[in-house]
Amino acid sequence: MNRTPAQDRAGWERIADRMLLAVRPYATDDHALIHLPGVPSHNGRHSDGLEGFARTFLLAGFRLAGAGGQDPHDLAGWYAAGLAAGTDPDNPGRWPTFAERNQAKVEAASVALALHETRPWIWDRLDDTVRRHVLEWLAPMVGDPMPGNNWIWFQGVTEAFARTAGGEWSQQDLDRIVALTDGWYAGDGWYSDGLTGAAHRNFDHYNGWAMHLYPLWFCRILGDAAPAGLLDRYRARLHRFLEDQRHLVGANGSPLVQGRSLTYRHAALAPVWTGALFDATPLAPGETRALAGRMLDHFTEHGATDAEGLLTLGWHRPFRGILQGYSGPASPYWASKGFIGLVLPPDHPVWTEPATQLAVEQGDFSRSLTAPGWLVSGTAADGVVRVVNHGGDHADPARPHADDPGYARFAYSTHTAPETPGDPTVPGGSADADPLDNAVVLLDATGRASHRRPATTLAIGTTTAVSRSRAHWLKDATWDVFGGPIAPYTLGPWITVGSALRGSVEVRAVRVDPAGTERDGHVLRVGGWALAVDPDTAPEPGRQDGGTARIAGAEGLVSTVTGVRGLATASVVTRTDSNALGAVSATPVLETEGPVAHGTLHIALVHLGSTDPAALPRVTARADGTTLLADVTWPDGERDTVRLPAPDAAYDPWKDQHRA
């Protein structure tokens, strides 16, 4: 969509205004709570009402700040009334306290950021009693131990604002937050969202919309009172991250469909805009503008809002399968962070420079992201960015977990979504978490698929990566982002998977090795990319001939898996209402014809693109002692070797745990 700079910024303002005005009919009479329609989160309706106020107030804050206080819709007056009513301890409809609802701590950060950005038009005009009530509501944050992840920064920005406004704060809290953040920094611009099993294993969009955003805003709020050198440290880290982030957006404007809280949608723009605001970006202004505009258009044009202008719970369409238990009707309004660009004045270069091509449109690329353990490939012909995942799976290595589709799959992209039958902790969610798409599993005698988490990264190269996990079947395969319940389990063999990625094709090599105690007779299954398909032309489920399973998707994409070695049975699996991108989806899969042979290579070619691959790589297998090697010759003559070492069969990390 071609627009002049003036039209572009005005368009953002109109969308922000529509979003803000659309929620007003659902507010209480005093504006303290906004009760949007829908299924409440596990925090309850009262907490969800505060979430509705706080997250839209954040959007109003950016809108007012960028307009220099010009306020045709009386945003300042409307939200000031809500602040007064919400923090009045004698008001029956007041906000929940931190002691009453933990989630209130999350929303406090949005309130604090919005108050800082609108200080001349809201905070400075509140009467003394209201200011005192606001600070008293924020005060219990001081000394709170906080969960060990991005939540520490809700405390950080809240106490920073309180410090500048005459409220309570603690230097000990702020020092602890800075120290923890440094400990979670995994290098090359990537933070783990806290530690799991004392390791950096939690990589997702929280790196951008929380772990980079809040530290810089913390410094912005404190100004000269921020610790010496801290702003420059955080700016340098964000600058480095954006070198990767610009390669993780497709030409369709979509960010990577990976991780949790995906219903926040264009909150993925938060680090992009923050980089421009803090002069911490490698992106030219025109690329920042293009990337932001493309992403906003992507969600706007794919039904992110309903007929009443409310953001829905989903990705494109309303879809509960990507939600978590904490997701409520107002949760999607963390997308307000995607409007940080409105804080930049109209004469800023991101609003005046012509939009340029996105990174994936400028040419094909391959990248290796060591911190999260990802290989990345972008192809200009179709605009698709693919990530092959041999890294953080958000799982504690101390015990086996059910697979979370947002973290445990071997590949993610900007044009596809993983199969997510539904987080069973969400009302209406499903406990059927059978790993299928982009999964490498063993099927037991009943046809149940094994699970992968936790996995161990063995190697990350420029275009190759290897990881290993122990196949396991849990009696209760319920999953959630934080691991699911501890349940009895049955252990199976070791599964070592190696990938070589170039262009649209991943060479996926697998070896299965016995661990000494498991039963034999498992079938190996390798899944390819799931695609949303047209219900009227969906492929027939079942076996396909020729050693290749192929799907043509509803959005003009083609997904194929081709057996090269040991995977002779090709088929397609269709599902209903298990994919964020469409009501019907299909996944191509390969299987061994019988029980998998241990200690040998099984090789599949996994493709995602706008057409069938013009040519496929040639792959040969050989051994170097106990290490199995897949030698890959690509159609352009480039070569890769994937090395799959043998596991230590005596190693049993869970020997003292309860098994089925």
N, C-alpha and C positions, 0 to 999 in steps of 0.2 A: 504494500500500500504506500504510494508516494504522497508525501505531504510536505508543505513548507515548514520551516522551523516554528513559525508562529502558530500555524495550524496544529502542529504536533503538540506543543506545550498546552495550547488551549484545549486540545482533545483530552489530554491527561487530566486537566482541571475539570472538564465536564464529566468524565468518568468518575473521578473522585467525588464530585458533588452528587451525582446520581446514586452512588453507593451510600453516601452519608444520609441523603434524604430518604432513601428507601427503607432504612431501619427505623425511622422516627415513629411510624405508626405502631411499632411493637414496644415502645418505651413506656415505662410507668409514667404517671402524670407528673411526677417530680423529676423525671429524666435520670434517676439514679441507676436504674436497671433497664436493660434492653432484652426482652424475652422473645428471641426469634423462634419461629415455628420449627418443630422437628423433635426427634428423639433426644432426650437429655443425655449428657455425658454421665460417667459414673461419679462425677463430682456433684451432680444434682442441679436442679433448676435454678436455685438461688445463685450458686457459683457461676452457672452459665449466663445468668443475667448480668453479673459484673463483667464477665468476659465480653459480652456484647457492648457494654459501655466502654471498657478500657481499650479494646482493639480498634473500635471505630474512632475513639478519641485520639488515638495515635495518628490515624489518617487525617483527622481534622487538624491535628497539630502541624503536620507537614504542609497541609493545604494553606493554613493561616500564615505559617512562617514564610513560605515562598511568595505569598501575596502581600507581604509587608503589613499584615493586619487588615487588609481590605476584606470585607466580610459580608457579602450580599445575602447570605443565608443565616446570619447570626449564629455561626458556629460557636463563637466565644461565649455568647450569652446562654445558648442552649446547654453546652457542656459545663459551664460554670454552675448552672442550676443543679445539674446532676452531681457535680462534686460536692456542693453544699449539702444536698439531701443524702448522698451516699455515705458521707463521713460523719453525719450527725448521729451521735450515739443514741439519741432519744427517738430517732425516726424508725418506726416499725419496718420500713422498707429500705433500711440502710444496707451498705455492703457487708458481706461476711468478713469477719476478722481473720487474720492469719491462723489463729488457734482453731477457728471453726472450719476453715477450708484451706488446705495447703495451696490450692490453685490460686488463691488470692495473692500469693507472693509473686506468681508469674505475672498477673495482671497489674500488680503494683509497678512493675518496671515500665509498662506502657504508659501508665498514668504519669510516672515521673518524667519520662522522655517527653511526653506531650506538654507537660507543664513547663519544662525547661524551654522548649521551642516556642511556646506561646507566652512566655513570661510577661512581656509588656501588655498583652491584651487580656490575659486571664488572671495569672497569679498576682500580679501587682494591683489588680482591681478588686480582688476578693477582700471581703472585710476580715478583720483580725480574727474573729471567731471561726470563720470557715478555714482560714489558713491554719489556725491552731488545731482544728479537727483533722484536717488532712495530715498534718505532721504527726498527730497522735495515732492516726490509723497506720501510718508508715513506721512508727517507732519500734514496734516489736520485731522488726527485721533485724535490729541490732543484736548481735550475739547468736543469732539463729545458726545452727550448724549447716543447714541446707544440704540437699542431696548432692552427691559428688559428680555433677555434670554441669551443663550450661546454666543450671539454676543458680549457681553462685553469682552469676552476673546480674540476675534480678536483684539480688542483694546489693551488688556493687553500684549499679546505676541509681537504685533507690536511696542508698545512703549518701551517694555523691550529691544527688539533688537536695536531700535533707540538710547536708552540710552547708550548701550554698543558701538555704532558705531559713537557717536558724533552728533546724531540727536536730534529732539525735543521730549520731553516727559513731563508728568505732574505727580507729586506725588499725587495730588488731584485725578486724574483719577485712579491711581493704588490703592489708599486707598479705593476709592468707589467700585472698582471691587472686591477687597478682601471682603469688608463688604457685598456686595450684594450676593456673593457666599456663605458666611456663613449663610445668611438669607434663602437661597434656599436649604440648607442642611437639609434633612428630617430625617437623622439618619440612622444608620446601613449601611453606605456606599452609600446611595441613595441621589442623588440630584433631585429636581424638576427643569426642564429646564425653569427657571423663575417661576413666580407665576401667577395663573389664578384665578380671584376673590379673590385675596389676600391669596390664599391657595396653598399648594403643590398638584398640580393635573396633572403635566406634566411629566410622567414617560415613558421612551422609551430608544432607543439606544444612544440618546444624552448624557445620564448619563455617558456612558463609553467613547464614541469617541469624546466628547467635554468637559464635566464638570469635568472629571477626568484627561484627557490628558493635556489640556491647562494649568491648574494651575501648574502642575508639570513641564512642559516645561518652563513656566514662571520663575520658580525657577532655572531651569537648565541654562537658558539664563543669568539671573542676577548673578548667582553664589553667592559670598559672599555679594553682595549688596541686596539680597533678604531679606525681613523682618525676624527677628529672630523668629524661631519656625515655620515658615510657611511651609517649606518643610516637616518637621515631621508631621504636621497636615494633609497635603494632602496625605502623604504616608500612614498614619494610616487609612484614609478614603478609599483609594483605596484598601488597604489590606482587609478591611472589605467587600467592594463590591465584590471583587473577590471570597470571600467565597460563595457568591450567584451566581456570574456569571458562575463559573465552573459547576453549576447545571442547567444552562440555555442553554446548547449546547447538541444537540442530538448525538447519536452514528453515525449518518450519516454525522456529521460535521456541520450541519446547526445551526445557531443561531435562536433565537425565531423570528418568522415572525409576528411582532407586531410593531405598531408605524408608524412613517413617515420616509422619505428618505431611504426606504429599498433598493433602487438601489445602495446604497453605499456598500452593500454586506459585504465583509470581512473587512471593516472598523471596524466591530464588534470585531476584534482582537486587536484594539488599546489599550484598557485597559489591556489586557492580556500581551502583549509585554511591555507596559509601566511599569507594575508591576515588570517584570523581570529586566528591565533597571534601575529602581529606588530602587530595593531591597524592594519592597512594595507588595509582593505576598505571599499568603499561599500555592500556587501551587509548587509542586516539579518541578525541571527543566524538567524532562521527561514528566510530564503532560502538562506543558506549550508547549513543542515541539509537543506533540501529538495533543493537542487541535488546535494549529495553523495549523499544517500540514493537519489535517483532514478537517478543514474549508476551507483552500485553495483548497484542492482536491475537496471538495464538489462543489464549484462554477466552478472550472476549468472543472470538468467532466460533469457538467450540462449546458454547453453552455453559460457561462457568457460572453465569447468573441465570436466575429463573425469570419468569414473566413479570414478577414484581420487582426485579432488580436486585434480589438478594443472592449473595454467593451461596452456592450449594455445597453439600458435603460430598466431595468426589474429586475427580481430576477434570475430565470433560463433563460427562453426564453425572448426575447424582449416582454415587456408587459407594456402598458401605464397605466393600471389600478392602479398601485401602485405609480404613479408619483404624484408630486405636481406642481403647476404653476411655481415654481422656478427651476424645473428640466429641464436641457438642455443637449445637446449631450455630454458635458464633465463632467457633474455632477457625473457620476459613478466613476470618478477618485479620489473621496475622499477615495476610496478603497486603495489608497496609504498608508493610515494610518495602513492598515493591514500588511505592510512591515516594520514596525518599528523594528522588530527583526533583520533586517540586520545591524542595528547600533551596535548590540552586536557583539563582536569579535568572530572569529571562534573557539577560545578555551573557550568560555563561556559555562557553563554547559548545557544551553538549546540546544546547538548544539552538545555537546559531550555525554550527558547522553542518555541512551536508552529511546525511547518513551514508555510511560505506558498507561494503560487503562484510558479512560475518566471516569468522575464521574458516569455517567449513566450506564457504563459497569461494574462498580465495585459492583453494587447491587441496588435494589430498594430504593427509598427515597421519603420522603414527607417533604416539607418545607413550612413555613409560612413567607411571606415577608410583614411585617407590613407597611413599608413606601409606596410602590406602591399599597398595598391592594391585594396581590396575594397569592393564594395557588398554590404550585408546587408539581407535582408528576412525578417521573421518573421511568421507568420500564426497567430493564436490558434485559428482554427477547426480546423486540423489539427496544430498544434504544430510545424510544420516551419520550420527556419531554413535559408535559402539564402544562399550567398555567390557573387557573380559576381566572377571573378578577372581583373583587368587589371594585376596587380602582379608581385611577386617570383616568379621561376620557378626559383630555385636553379641558375641557369646563367650561365656566364661569357660576356658579350657579345662576347668576342674571337673566338669561333668558333661554328659551328653545332653543335647537339646533337640527339640523339634525345630525344623527349619522354618525361619521367617522368610517368606518370599521376597521381602524387600532387601535382604542382606545375604541370603545363602545361595542365590542362583549364580551360575558361572558367568552370566552375561546380562547386561542391561543396555538400553539405548534411549535415544531421544524420540524414537518413532514407535516404540512398542512398550507394552506394560507387562510385567510378570503376571502369571496366573495367581490371583489372590481370592480363593474361595471365601475368605472373610476371617478377620480376627475374631475368635470365639469369645473374647472378652467384651466385644461390642454387641449390643442388642441386635439380634438378627444375624449375627455372624455365624460362620460354620466352623466345625472342628475338623473338617476334611482338609488336611494340609498335605495331601499326597504330592510330593515334589515331582514335577512333570517337565515344564519348559526349562530349557537351559540347566537341566539337572543331570547328574550322572549317579544312577542309583542301582541297587541290587533288589530284585523282586524275590520275596520269600515264596514258600509253597502256596500261600493263599493269595499271592499277587500284590501284597503290600510292599510299598517302596521304602527303602532305607532312607535315613536322614543323614545330612552332612555335618551340621554344626556340632562341635567346634572343628574348624579346619586349621591346619598349620601351613604357613607359607614356607616353601622350600627354596624358591628362587624367583627373582624378578629381573628379567633382562630387558633389552631394548624392545624386542618384539616377541619374547617368549617368557613364560611364567609357569611355575609348577607349585602345586599344593597337595596336601594329603589329609585324609580324614578316615576315621574308623566307622564303617557302616554300622548302623544301629537302628533298632525298631523299638519304639516306646509304647508301653501299654496305654498311656494317655498321650496322644500326639498333639494335644492342644498347644498352640504357639501364641506367643505375643512378643513384642519387641524386646522385652526384658527377660526372655528365656523360657517362659511357660512354667508349669508346675514340675517339681521333682517327681519323677515317676519311674517305676520299674522298667527295665529295658533288657533287650537281647542284643548281644554284640555279634557282629559279623566280621568279614575280612577287612583288611586295609584297602582303601581305594586311593591310588595316586593318579592325579590328572595333570597333564601338561598341555599348554596351549601355545600355538604360534599364530599371530594375528597380523595380517596385512590386507588392506582394502576391505572388501566385504566378506572375506572368508576367514574363519578360524579353523585351524587344524587342531582337533581335540584328541589327544592320545591318552589312553587309559590303561593302567595295569591293576590287576586285582591280586592280592597276596593273602594267603591264609595267616591267621594269628594263633592258630593252634587249638582253639576251643569251639569255633563256630561250626555249624552244620554246612555241608556241601550242597550243591544243587541250585544255587542262585542264578537267575537270569540277569544279565547286565543290560540296562536300558540307558540310552543317551538321548536327551531331548534337545530339540532345536528351539528357534524363536517362536513364541506364540503370537498369532496375529488375530486381530478382530476381523471377522469375515461377514460378508453380506448373508443374512439368514436365508435368503432365497437361493443363493448360489454356493452355500457352504459345502466344502468337500465332504464326501461320504466318509464316515469314520471306518477304520479298518485297514487292512493290508494293502500296500501299493507295490507294484512290480518294479524290477530293475535296480533294486538296492538303493533307491533314492525316494525319500518322502518329500512332497512338495505342496506348498500352500500359496495361493494368491489371495492377498488380503484386501480388505475393503478400501484401504487408503493407497492402493497402487503399489504395495510392497510384495515381495516374493521371499518366502522362507523355505529353505531346503536343508535337509541333512542327507549326506551321501556316505554310505559305508565303504571304507577303503580296505579295512582289515578286521575280520572277526565279527562284523556287525551286518549280517546278511538280511535280516528281517526289517523291512521298512513299513511304517504305518502312520496313520493320522488319528489323533485323538481330538474330539470336539467336546466343548463344554458350553454350558449356558450360564450367564450371569456370574462369570468368574474373572472378568477382565475389565479394567477401568476404561478401556477404549471402545468397547462394544458389547452388546448383549450376547453375541455368539462369538466364540473364539475357537481357534484350532491350533494344534501343535504337531509338528512332524517329529517322529521318534524312530530310533533304530534299536534293535535288540539282537542279542545272540540267539542262534537257532535253538540252543539248548543251554544247559548249565555252562556258566562262564569258565573258561580255562584259566587257571591261576598262573601267574608268573610270565604272561605273554602280553604283547601289545594288541590293543584294540583301537582302531583309528576311525574317526569320523570327520567329515568336512561339513562345517556348519556355516551357512550363508544367510545373509540378510541384505537385501538391496531392492532397487526399483525394477530390476530385471533378473533373469537367471544369469549366473556368472558366465562371462564370455569364455573363460577357460579356468580349469581347476588346477591346483598345484599337484605335483607328483610327490608321493610320500613312500619311502622305503623304511623297513625296520631292520635293526641289527642290535647286537648286544656288545657291551664292553664290560666283561666280568658279569656282575649281578645287576648292572645298570642297563636298562633298555633305552634305546635311542630311536627317535623318529627323525629321519633326514628329509627335509622339505625343500623341494625345488619349485619356486614360484614361476608363473608363466613369463615374467619379465627376466628370469634368470637369477634373481636373488635367492639366497639360501639361508635356511635356519635349521638348527638341530635342537630338538626337544629331548632332554635327558630326564628319565624317570628312574631314580635310584630305588633299590629294594628297601623295604622297611625292616626295622629290627623286630622280628617276630616275637621276641620275648618282652618287648616293651608293652606295659599294660597300665596306663595312667589312672584307670578307674577300678583297680583290682579290689579296693576296700568298699566299693559302693554296692548298693542293693541292685540286684539284677532279677529280671523275671525268671 
